[in-house]
Structure formats: C-alpha cells, structure tokens
Amino acid sequence: MEIIKLIGMLIALLLAMVGVICIYDARKLAKKYFSFHDQNEGAKWFKIGGFFVTMIGIISLYFTVV
C-alpha cells in the first residue's frame, strides 16, 4: 500500500510540474505550435490549461497524502 501511495504522489507532482511549465512557457509553446497570428490566443489557452492541470495535480496530491 505504501508503494501505491508513493507512485500516486509522484504522478500528482509530475502533473503539477507540467502545468507550471505550461504556464511559464506559454509564449514559447504558442510560437512553436501556432502561427504568428494566433500567438496571443494560443498563449492565453496554454496558461488557462496549465492552471487547470496544476490544480488537478495539487488536488490529487492532497487526496493521495490524506
């Protein structure tokens, strides 16, 4: 049971980390995946998506620990 808890914690931390990276590198990711015309819109959606992914990771970490 202890190893399952550890694996769940690692997955939750990785999910939160991916969300934070998505928030901070949104402009670079938008340049990479969208044309110049859609960069601002793409960066906005990367930041919104990164926020939700981070929240999912933090909430799952909370329920894994408790």
C-alpha positions as CSV (number, residue, x, y, z in Angstrom):
1,M,0.0,0.0,0.0
2,E,2.9,2.3,0.7
3,I,4.3,2.0,-2.8
4,I,1.0,2.8,-4.4
5,K,0.8,6.0,-2.3
6,L,4.3,6.9,-3.4
7,I,3.5,6.3,-7.1
8,G,0.3,8.4,-6.8
9,M,2.3,11.2,-5.2
10,L,4.9,11.1,-8.0
11,I,2.2,11.2,-10.7
12,A,0.5,14.1,-9.0
13,L,3.8,16.1,-8.6
14,L,4.6,15.5,-12.3
15,L,1.2,16.6,-13.3
16,A,1.5,19.8,-11.3
17,M,5.0,20.4,-12.7
18,V,3.8,20.0,-16.3
19,G,1.1,22.6,-15.6
20,V,3.5,25.1,-14.1
21,I,5.8,24.7,-17.1
22,C,2.9,25.2,-19.4
23,I,2.0,28.4,-17.6
24,Y,5.5,29.9,-17.7
25,D,6.5,28.8,-21.2
26,A,3.1,29.6,-22.8
27,R,4.6,32.1,-25.2
28,K,7.3,29.7,-26.4
29,L,4.8,26.9,-26.8
30,A,2.4,29.1,-28.7
31,K,5.2,30.2,-31.1
32,K,6.1,26.5,-31.6
33,Y,2.6,25.2,-32.3
34,F,0.7,28.2,-33.7
35,S,1.2,30.8,-36.4
36,F,2.2,34.3,-35.7
37,H,-1.5,35.4,-36.0
38,D,-2.7,33.1,-33.2
39,Q,0.2,33.5,-30.7
40,N,-1.7,35.6,-28.1
41,E,-4.8,33.5,-28.2
42,G,-2.6,30.3,-28.0
43,A,-0.6,31.7,-25.1
44,K,-3.8,32.5,-23.3
45,W,-5.2,29.0,-23.7
46,F,-1.9,27.4,-22.7
47,K,-1.9,29.5,-19.5
48,I,-5.6,28.5,-18.7
49,G,-4.9,24.9,-19.5
50,G,-1.7,24.9,-17.4
51,F,-3.6,26.4,-14.5
52,F,-6.2,23.6,-14.6
53,V,-3.6,20.9,-14.9
54,T,-1.7,22.3,-12.0
55,M,-4.9,22.4,-9.9
56,I,-5.7,18.8,-10.8
57,G,-2.2,17.8,-9.8
58,I,-2.3,19.7,-6.5
59,I,-5.8,18.3,-5.6
60,S,-4.8,14.8,-6.4
61,L,-1.6,15.2,-4.3
62,Y,-3.7,16.4,-1.4
63,F,-6.1,13.4,-1.6
64,T,-3.1,11.0,-2.1
65,V,-1.4,12.2,1.1
66,V,-4.5,12.4,3.2
